Amino acid sequence: MSVKREITCEIEIDEPNQKECPEGKFIDPVSLMENGKFIFNVPPEAPVFEPTAEEFKDPLQYISKIRSVAQKHGICKIRPPPNWNPPFSIDVDKFKFTPTIQKLNEQDAITRVKLNFLEKLAKYWHLQGISFKLPVLEQRVVDLYSLYKIVEFEGGFGEVCSKKKWEKVASRMGYVCKKSSSTVLKSHYQKWLHPFSFFHATTKDEIYNKPIAKKRKVLNIKEENSCVSNLTTKKIKLNPDDDNDSDDYNIKEENSCVSNLTTKKIKLNPDDDNDSDDTKCKIGHLKSRKSTRSKPAVNYTEKYCCQKCGRDKSEKTILICHECDSSFHMQCLIIPLTTVPKGTWRCDKCVINELNKPSDAFGFEPAQRQYTLQQFGEMADKFKSKYFNMPVHLVPTDKVEQEYWKIVSSIDSTVKAEYGADIHTVDHGSGFPTGLALSGNEDNTFYKSYVEDHWNLNNLPILKDSVFRFINADLSGLKVPWMYVGMCFSTFCWHNEDHWSYSINYSHWGEPKTWYGIPGASAEAFEEVMKETAPELFHSQPDLLHQLVTILNPNILMKANIPVYRTDQNAGEFVVTFPRAYHAGFNQGFNFAESVNFAPADWISIGRECVNYYSSIKRVCVFSHDELLFKILKSCDGLTPKAAALVYADLKEMVKFERVHRKALSDWGINQQLFVKFEHQEEDLRQCKICNTTLFISAVSCKCDQKRLACLRHFKQLCDCPAQMHLFKYRIGSNDEFKLLRRKVKAIAQTAHED
């Protein structure tokens, strides 16, 4: 039997003054469902190329040949000729690595937003001493975030009730039995979301940073008490430090039949560790003048007066905030209470402060143990066979794909995967044969042929037609390969390559790797959709897409007219990604892959575009583009005419930039100059202090702090000193030096037109 009572409360609201977080583009759950079940619509296939033995001799020439077709898809797959089969050169007994742990649904942008909302909702109820229950309807957990957003979109709780829109709400939530589901959804909203929504609106908002004018509001709240039975407790860790924390709070999964409940435990706040000493709500009798708390003398009369209405004789008891010791009548709160909470209680101000605390930046945690390849493989195979209840080699790839996207979209999934990502070949050796590993096998012509093979990823970045050969440093992951050990569901999140370069990935052995690619021409549109879909994540972590920790369902991107293509990379196959192309994917099972970046001459212009983009978002460069160009020009004899023409075009862009901005320096009044070899300085000592661009051709410093440098875009922002105190530093000074650099490469480039 339930008891309902109606309470009316008037409160005053002060207008807060905080920066606004934009609202996201909400995705209806039903848009990813069919007949109440999740469905993933497979994107179209990326192109697959099978070069002949002759075409396969020169990888950069072949990739250039297929580029006009493949680049439109962002990614492509290349199957080598059947007789190309390099030996796997890792010492499997000595090879050890520590993987990262990936909780799958936390990687998805939309699911992470929902989980953050649920954590805030549960914290809201916990701070008021009430255990939060996560409902279940039609054998799935009710997505309270979506319910909250849909009701808000439909005009709010009152509007949905008065115009009888609950069936429409149920339909948008993806429930099949709309009529019965609508009644249950209304009940759950009224119980868990309506008070939170009202609190949200009246504080408008210390929580979501949307100001409202000062006014009075009236709230009618119906409280409902119901009997619940058959509780089972299950603990979920959001944080590895949660195990011994005494101030956890419960999220319960509540079946719509009010039975078979499962409780999830989530850590609230590490600062609340001492709450276990006083877990009951503190109450003060209005006429009491004594305190059991050992604190300095206070005005107990004032302490036990309601700080909202100022009266002290309207109730037998008064609530005392566990955090700040403020006291309030239960009916004077933003959300009035009719009974004393069972747990610790915080006042409205302290609740706002707690809910307003920023979340930590999201990232992956390393595993607590090292694996050999055999140990990891045994763990990976055991996980997959147990999950699908069949031998690993019998699980269809399309079934794994459907299950993967179902898991990442589920708010109550607890599936985790481990991924050995970004393993340095410098430390562990390469999967391909290398000269170092050739020791003792000098007479083995088969082995030696693969040491020198152009498709060996240790060689490809430094081939004659790759401009990365002019970078002296062994940049791991860019110029030197990285290795990847995958298991079922382990994920590589949406990203494009450093400096928007090409990348190539080879699968040495094992189960397939599923890829999704977006052409570079759609990169900006993709970024916009990501930010529109989950602005809350970018608001707290602006460089989110550079962290490789976030995915988004390709179906959502496709609905936003972003072209997405897929491919399954099998053992012995290459996948190539093209400049600025975003890509992501997951592993179908235990496998071993290796990848590296490379840059043919056609990359040079987009490489400069990328550095300009990095400057606009203040991202640190991996290397100096101008320094790379300078080294190419110094050793341009080996360039093909076509490559020389591309280098010459990029040089013209650099010279144009320098002329325009050096004139601005002169006009501002900087007249002191100094020749500097920037390449002899540490990388972090030659970065623009404003935009983080790595400096090489020119820079500006000031006598107030000679160590601080600015690029020619931002020299006026370096400090407040007058122009006369500034110093222009240059690596290339006069126009004659620029002309000298241009003359030689221009002569080579002109032969391309003659041919």
Buried (B, 14 or more C-beta within 10 A) or exposed (E): EEEEEEBEBEBEBEEBEEEEBEEBEBBBBBEBBEEBEBEBEEBEEBBEBEBEEEBBEBBBEBBBBBBEEBBBBBBBBBBBEEEBEBBEBBEEEEBBBEBBBBBBBBBBBBBBBBBBBBBBBBBBBBBBBBBBBBBBBBEBBBBBBBBBBBBBEBEBBEEBBEEEBBBBBBBBBBBEEBEBBBEBBBBBBBBBBBBBBBBBBBBBBBBBBBEBEEEEBEBEBEBEEEEEEEEEEEEEBBEEEBEEBEBBBBBBBBBBEBEEBBBBBBBBBEEBEEBEEEEEBBBBEBEEEEBEEEEEEEEEEEBBBBBBEEEBEEBEBBBBBBBEBBBBBBBBBBBBBEEBBEBBBBBBBBBBBBBBEEEEEBEBEEBEEEBBBEEBBEBBBEBBBEBBEEEBEEBEBEEBBBBBBBBBBBBBBEBBBBBBBBBBBEEBBBBBBBEEBBEEBEEBEEBBEBBEBBBBBBBBBBBEBBBBBBBEEEBBBBBBBBBBBBBBBBBBBBBBBBBBBBBBBBBBEBBBBBBBBBBBBBBEBBBEBBBBBBBBBBBBBEEBBBBBBBBBBBBBBBBBEBBBBBBBBBBBBBBBBBBBBBBBBBBBBBBBBBBBBBBBBBBBBBBBBBBBBBBEEEBEBBBBBBBBBBBBBEEBEEBBBBBBBBBBEBBEBBBEBBEEBBEBBEEBEBEEEEEBEBBEBEBEEBBBBBBBBBBBBBBBBBEEEEEBBBBBBBBBEBBEEEBEBBBBBBBBBEEEEBEEBBEBBBEBBBEBEEE
